[in-house]
C-alpha cells in the first residue's frame, strides 16, 4: 500500500528527536508516535494528528536548513 510507504518515508525523514517532540506536543506516548511512523496500525485520529505534526516539523526543519 502506497500510503503506508509514504508514512514510513515521512518518519525516516524526520530530524533526530522529532518523535519525542511530537509525542510531547500532542500529549501522546512516544511508543504510539513511533509505531505510527513505522506504518503500524493506530486510531485514525491519532494517525492524523501525528502526520500533521510530523509534516509541520519537517517543513520547519527544511526551511531552516535550506536558508
QUIZITA-V95547 format. One record per run of one state. SS is the DSSP state (hx for helix, st for strand, lp for the rest). FROM is the first residue (numbers start at 1). LEN is the number of residues. Records with the same first field share a line. If there is no record, write none. Layout:
BEGIN
SS->FROM-LEN, FROM-LEN
END
This chain:
BEGIN
lp->1-1, 14-4, 27-3, 38-6, 66-2
hx->2-12, 18-9, 30-8, 44-22
END
